[in-house]
Amino acid sequence: MNVKKLKLTPGGVENKHMMTSKKEFKHEIVPETGGQSIMFSLNDWATIDHDEHKAIVLEKGEYAKTNQMEFNPFTKTISYVYD
């Protein structure tokens, strides 16, 4: 799928990292990871924006992004790791 804007993290508005490019780019959610990994190919530079830090600039190229999860052995629960 080709897009110009892509939300890179699960969670609500307060925890989103949004990647934006002037040119469309391809992305694919990797099903084997339960939807936690995204592969994308940038045709031009892009920025990742978040309220808590400066924009991160990515150059043209191939990328993979994986959301971290942690397992709590005491409660036997899985949760996302947020920054």
Contacts in CASP RR format, 6 or more apart in sequence:
PFRMAT RR
TARGET T0000
AUTHOR 0000-0000-0000
METHOD contacts of the structure
MODEL  1
MNVKKLKLTPGGVENKHMMTSKKEFKHEIVPETGGQSIMFSLNDWATIDH
DEHKAIVLEKGEYAKTNQMEFNPFTKTISYVYD
1 26 0 8 1.000
1 27 0 8 1.000
1 28 0 8 1.000
2 24 0 8 1.000
2 25 0 8 1.000
2 26 0 8 1.000
3 24 0 8 1.000
3 25 0 8 1.000
3 27 0 8 1.000
4 20 0 8 1.000
4 21 0 8 1.000
4 22 0 8 1.000
4 23 0 8 1.000
4 24 0 8 1.000
4 25 0 8 1.000
5 18 0 8 1.000
5 19 0 8 1.000
5 20 0 8 1.000
5 21 0 8 1.000
6 18 0 8 1.000
6 19 0 8 1.000
6 25 0 8 1.000
6 27 0 8 1.000
6 38 0 8 1.000
6 40 0 8 1.000
7 16 0 8 1.000
7 17 0 8 1.000
7 18 0 8 1.000
7 19 0 8 1.000
8 16 0 8 1.000
8 17 0 8 1.000
8 18 0 8 1.000
8 19 0 8 1.000
8 38 0 8 1.000
8 48 0 8 1.000
8 65 0 8 1.000
9 15 0 8 1.000
9 16 0 8 1.000
9 17 0 8 1.000
9 67 0 8 1.000
9 82 0 8 1.000
10 67 0 8 1.000
10 80 0 8 1.000
11 80 0 8 1.000
11 82 0 8 1.000
14 51 0 8 1.000
15 82 0 8 1.000
16 50 0 8 1.000
17 48 0 8 1.000
17 49 0 8 1.000
17 50 0 8 1.000
18 48 0 8 1.000
18 49 0 8 1.000
18 50 0 8 1.000
19 40 0 8 1.000
19 46 0 8 1.000
19 47 0 8 1.000
19 48 0 8 1.000
19 49 0 8 1.000
19 58 0 8 1.000
20 46 0 8 1.000
20 47 0 8 1.000
20 49 0 8 1.000
21 42 0 8 1.000
21 43 0 8 1.000
21 44 0 8 1.000
21 45 0 8 1.000
21 46 0 8 1.000
21 47 0 8 1.000
22 44 0 8 1.000
23 43 0 8 1.000
23 44 0 8 1.000
24 43 0 8 1.000
25 40 0 8 1.000
25 41 0 8 1.000
25 42 0 8 1.000
25 43 0 8 1.000
25 44 0 8 1.000
25 46 0 8 1.000
26 40 0 8 1.000
26 41 0 8 1.000
27 38 0 8 1.000
27 39 0 8 1.000
27 40 0 8 1.000
27 41 0 8 1.000
28 38 0 8 1.000
28 39 0 8 1.000
28 40 0 8 1.000
29 35 0 8 1.000
29 37 0 8 1.000
29 38 0 8 1.000
30 36 0 8 1.000
30 37 0 8 1.000
30 38 0 8 1.000
30 39 0 8 1.000
33 66 0 8 1.000
36 66 0 8 1.000
36 67 0 8 1.000
36 69 0 8 1.000
37 64 0 8 1.000
37 65 0 8 1.000
37 66 0 8 1.000
37 67 0 8 1.000
38 64 0 8 1.000
38 65 0 8 1.000
38 66 0 8 1.000
39 62 0 8 1.000
39 63 0 8 1.000
39 64 0 8 1.000
40 62 0 8 1.000
40 63 0 8 1.000
40 64 0 8 1.000
40 65 0 8 1.000
41 61 0 8 1.000
41 62 0 8 1.000
41 63 0 8 1.000
42 58 0 8 1.000
42 59 0 8 1.000
42 60 0 8 1.000
42 61 0 8 1.000
42 62 0 8 1.000
42 63 0 8 1.000
43 60 0 8 1.000
44 60 0 8 1.000
45 57 0 8 1.000
45 58 0 8 1.000
45 59 0 8 1.000
45 60 0 8 1.000
46 57 0 8 1.000
46 58 0 8 1.000
47 55 0 8 1.000
47 56 0 8 1.000
47 57 0 8 1.000
47 58 0 8 1.000
48 55 0 8 1.000
48 56 0 8 1.000
48 58 0 8 1.000
49 55 0 8 1.000
52 83 0 8 1.000
67 80 0 8 1.000
67 81 0 8 1.000
68 80 0 8 1.000
68 81 0 8 1.000
69 78 0 8 1.000
69 79 0 8 1.000
69 80 0 8 1.000
69 81 0 8 1.000
70 78 0 8 1.000
70 79 0 8 1.000
70 81 0 8 1.000
71 77 0 8 1.000
71 78 0 8 1.000
72 78 0 8 1.000
72 79 0 8 1.000
END
